[in-house]
């Protein structure tokens, strides 16, 4: 399969959980959000030089390629595992001469085993993102707690205490935000976050993203 047909096949998939289009790279920090989201979820690829409508406009300069590397290696902590592949294709209906070729870069991000991978802003603030459908969403405190538990070399346990019972009672038959659960259960917020993370990890509870908020419910 030639490069152009390969890219066209990818573009036909559209943007989804593991694929995103970037028309231009003008800000490495914005690109770092996508890298963070893919690394913290299932991995994925960025098709850079492709418009939202799927048109291959191409990467315009070496500076854009430099910004891609900056996004992965300077504005992500820990560094994300990312591979860059460059393709040169002729736009539809044009001759295939070298002067008419468009440069498309595919940045393939592997899922990280050191989550969270955070995108770092100029003021030094770190935010972790996850990929949901075709969006990059700031990870919830529960996601951060899950990742902390996973990284804990000593492992984690969960005991059925009165506090756990209160939280389970509050969740019974409900789909609630974190703040609603804190109010409903009357358990301190930091404890709700820790317990929810473990309930999700042990497949007792689940999270959903709906209406620009995370909702938690029992399985």
LUMGU-69846 format. One record per residue (C-alpha): residue in three letters; x, y, z; chain. Coordinates in steps of 0.001 Angstrom, whole numbers, plus 500000, padded with zeros to 6 digits. Layout:
N
R  resn       X       Y       Z  chain
R   ala       X       Y       Z      A
...
***
This chain:
219
R  resn       X       Y       Z  chain
R   unk  500000  500000  500000      A
R   unk  501438  503410  499070      A
R   unk  501768  506230  501611      A
R   unk  498870  508272  500260      A
R   unk  496429  505377  500364      A
R   unk  497606  504443  503854      A
R   unk  496974  507997  505115      A
R   unk  493598  508173  503369      A
R   unk  492529  504952  505093      A
R   unk  493484  506398  508479      A
R   unk  491714  509684  507757      A
R   unk  488518  507844  506793      A
R   unk  488387  506515  510360      A
R   unk  487932  510101  511556      A
R   unk  488880  511311  515016      A
R   unk  488230  508775  517746      A
R   unk  489571  507363  521012      A
R   unk  492955  506574  519496      A
R   unk  493230  509098  516690      A
R   unk  493327  512880  516514      A
R   unk  493878  515346  513659      A
R   unk  496046  518436  514062      A
R   unk  495969  521000  511275      A
R   unk  498918  523001  512575      A
R   unk  501247  522923  515547      A
R   unk  501563  526476  516826      A
R   unk  501807  525720  520538      A
R   unk  503768  522788  521961      A
R   unk  501832  522923  525252      A
R   unk  498500  522392  523480      A
R   unk  499936  519424  521633      A
R   unk  501216  518073  524966      A
R   unk  497592  517754  526137      A
R   unk  496908  515263  523354      A
R   unk  500116  513371  524132      A
R   unk  499149  513246  527825      A
R   unk  495631  512023  527012      A
R   unk  496816  509209  524748      A
R   unk  499577  508139  527150      A
R   unk  497133  507989  530076      A
R   unk  494475  506044  528181      A
R   unk  495004  503478  525415      A
R   unk  497688  505173  523350      A
R   unk  496952  506612  519940      A
R   unk  498203  508608  517010      A
R   unk  498179  512258  516017      A
R   unk  497906  512958  512299      A
R   unk  499658  516296  512042      A
R   unk  499052  518353  508925      A
R   unk  495472  517051  508568      A
R   unk  492461  519361  508917      A
R   unk  489360  518455  510921      A
R   unk  487554  517716  507643      A
R   unk  490280  515225  506696      A
R   unk  492025  517382  504093      A
R   unk  495799  516830  503988      A
R   unk  497133  520368  504201      A
R   unk  500607  519327  505312      A
R   unk  503099  520506  507911      A
R   unk  504453  523860  506855      A
R   unk  507878  524094  508443      A
R   unk  510673  522382  510325      A
R   unk  509663  524554  513291      A
R   unk  506378  522639  513574      A
R   unk  508242  519324  513642      A
R   unk  510509  520764  516354      A
R   unk  507424  521749  518390      A
R   unk  506136  518178  518183      A
R   unk  509312  516920  519792      A
R   unk  509085  519672  522411      A
R   unk  505541  518576  523271      A
R   unk  506671  515032  523970      A
R   unk  509985  515643  525668      A
R   unk  509775  519046  527310      A
R   unk  506114  519623  528126      A
R   unk  505225  516119  529349      A
R   unk  506268  514670  532713      A
R   unk  507275  511929  532849      A
R   unk  508328  511866  529223      A
R   unk  505867  510092  526978      A
R   unk  506924  507313  524646      A
R   unk  506307  508738  521197      A
R   unk  507423  507823  517677      A
R   unk  507364  510177  514689      A
R   unk  506875  508982  511108      A
R   unk  506974  511419  508190      A
R   unk  505111  510946  504897      A
R   unk  505307  513030  501697      A
R   unk  502207  512825  499534      A
R   unk  500733  514728  496623      A
R   unk  497359  516412  497286      A
R   unk  494385  515043  495358      A
R   unk  494226  516140  491729      A
R   unk  497816  517400  491597      A
R   unk  500985  516161  489996      A
R   unk  503301  514096  492140      A
R   unk  506371  516268  491659      A
R   unk  508481  516955  494705      A
R   unk  507502  520642  494819      A
R   unk  503815  519771  495176      A
R   unk  504213  517219  497963      A
R   unk  502574  517712  501366      A
R   unk  504367  516577  504526      A
R   unk  502207  514653  507003      A
R   unk  503621  513560  510359      A
R   unk  502122  510735  512400      A
R   unk  503038  510904  516073      A
R   unk  502290  507543  517679      A
R   unk  501956  507656  521472      A
R   unk  502226  504457  523506      A
R   unk  500122  503938  526648      A
R   unk  502306  504753  529642      A
R   unk  503068  502392  532508      A
R   unk  504019  505439  534620      A
R   unk  500710  507283  534794      A
R   unk  499865  510038  535112      A
R   unk  501732  511633  532235      A
R   unk  501076  515343  532761      A
R   unk  501142  518253  530339      A
R   unk  503190  521109  531805      A
R   unk  502152  524724  531225      A
R   unk  504499  527728  531096      A
R   unk  503673  528570  534719      A
R   unk  504769  525080  535778      A
R   unk  501307  523687  536486      A
R   unk  500904  520003  535669      A
R   unk  497598  518547  534492      A
R   unk  496879  514992  533453      A
R   unk  494436  514312  530619      A
R   unk  492563  511241  529453      A
R   unk  491099  510477  526046      A
R   unk  487323  509999  525853      A
R   unk  485950  509415  522357      A
R   unk  487533  512276  520352      A
R   unk  488166  514634  523288      A
R   unk  491035  515290  525680      A
R   unk  489554  515651  529176      A
R   unk  491284  516704  532404      A
R   unk  491580  513585  534553      A
R   unk  489432  513507  537687      A
R   unk  490899  513239  541213      A
R   unk  489650  509636  541190      A
R   unk  491766  508821  538134      A
R   unk  494800  510330  539852      A
R   unk  494120  508196  542929      A
R   unk  493789  505053  540790      A
R   unk  497158  505720  539186      A
R   unk  498762  506352  542592      A
R   unk  497427  503001  543792      A
R   unk  498741  501235  540700      A
R   unk  502198  502740  541222      A
R   unk  502238  501694  544889      A
R   unk  504854  498940  545092      A
R   unk  503234  497554  548254      A
R   unk  499874  497082  546548      A
R   unk  496489  498144  547883      A
R   unk  493770  496458  549897      A
R   unk  490173  497312  550668      A
R   unk  488428  496413  553914      A
R   unk  484669  496564  554388      A
R   unk  484436  499267  557041      A
R   unk  481572  501467  558187      A
R   unk  482953  504206  555934      A
R   unk  482904  501907  552911      A
R   unk  479355  500835  553788      A
R   unk  478237  504472  553979      A
R   unk  479737  505184  550579      A
R   unk  478136  502104  549011      A
R   unk  474780  503048  550532      A
R   unk  475109  506549  549081      A
R   unk  475833  505114  545626      A
R   unk  473008  502589  545615      A
R   unk  470971  503041  542444      A
R   unk  472569  506432  541753      A
R   unk  474866  508054  539191      A
R   unk  476569  510837  541097      A
R   unk  479386  513326  540693      A
R   unk  482236  513338  543179      A
R   unk  480846  516414  544929      A
R   unk  477376  514848  545162      A
R   unk  478854  511715  546679      A
R   unk  480745  513729  549269      A
R   unk  477549  515533  550303      A
R   unk  475348  512438  550184      A
R   unk  477723  510194  552145      A
R   unk  478986  512862  554595      A
R   unk  482467  511369  554190      A
R   unk  485470  513709  553838      A
R   unk  486326  514387  550195      A
R   unk  489832  512897  550316      A
R   unk  488458  509633  551725      A
R   unk  485715  509455  549086      A
R   unk  488362  509890  546364      A
R   unk  490549  507117  547809      A
R   unk  487631  504704  548289      A
R   unk  486102  505428  544879      A
R   unk  489460  504755  543215      A
R   unk  489625  501348  544863      A
R   unk  485995  500510  544117      A
R   unk  486689  501248  540448      A
R   unk  489940  499270  540472      A
R   unk  488254  496251  542038      A
R   unk  485342  496428  539547      A
R   unk  482737  497277  542172      A
R   unk  482060  500742  540756      A
R   unk  482449  502457  537403      A
R   unk  482836  505955  536030      A
R   unk  481195  507584  533014      A
R   unk  481719  510965  531391      A
R   unk  478481  512722  530563      A
R   unk  477478  516356  530299      A
R   unk  481087  517489  530840      A
R   unk  481315  515761  534218      A
R   unk  482354  512424  535672      A
R   unk  479584  510285  537143      A
R   unk  480165  507316  539456      A
R   unk  477878  504356  540012      A
R   unk  477955  500766  541256      A
R   unk  478323  497922  538780      A
***
